[in-house]
Amino acid sequence: MLQMLNKINSIHDLAMEVLQIEADSILKLKERIGGDFEKAIDILYSCKGRVIVTGMGKSGHIGRKIAATLSSTGTPSYFLHPAESTHGDSGLITRDDVVIAISNSGETAELMNLLPLIERFGVKMIAMTGKKESTLGKKADVVLDVSVEKEACPLGKAPTASTTATLAMGDAVAICLLKKRGFTEEDFLMFHPSGALGRGVLYHVSDLMITGERIPVLSENTSFLDTIQFISDKKLGCAIMVDNNGVMTGILTDGDIRRTLLKYNNTSSIVTKDVMTKNPKVIQDTDLAAKALHIMEKHSITSLAVCDNSGKPVGLVHIHDLLKAGVA
């Protein structure tokens, strides 16, 4: 039993050590975000073609992920397997492209075979390597230093901390390009119409909101009992209350009604503006429907008034309509 506990403790300690080594490797990258990094961003931002990411072995796996992240954040990118590149796949590279070559040693044979083609085409190359003075580093237009003090593998053989650092550097590049391009949430959703995000996220509030005579709008000076009848007739669970200028001043919901009935024995003389929710959450019709759903979930509400720039209600969006449209 004691041996088993000691084994568990050693596994725990080893796991903690691995995570610490990899975390430290990422944090040390912060010291290398300077001129070379900014030059790499400028090269990638100015690319008129595509970003071709290449790497062998574990570096290749990391390269595939970097290419995927770049593509989904507004920078068209492909992964090129360096071993296949000398058997015809190098035709993927054009003179307008930029190459990101990944090799911890900077001497990977398959990448070395690709270098003459890159040079012949005059293609800009960014090296992500742990050896700045390697062949790859010397041939590159700019080097992103992803060196680590040691691997998390106790044998010092399996790429662990080095691949983690490379992946983190790739994420930093992708997100900086996203920001530089002014890539928006809507742009991101356009590239993710399927899967967990769902096709419904492309809807705007204007596509799904209730409009016209169906909007439950009522004067804030309406009696509480009349407003209850109004809400019952509209069957939307709330009433948007406005002042004499038609500007929204509050909302009366089923929850407000229950709280008022519990508080007052006689409600016949109550005016709605005295018991309504003031300064409620609102949204604009140009906002994404996904934003409306996020607000509803965050504040545990089922509907949002849609107001124009002057504060006048132009619609109402209900959570049921969002869910029916697949906004989830």
Disulfide bonds with the S-S distance in Angstrom:
none
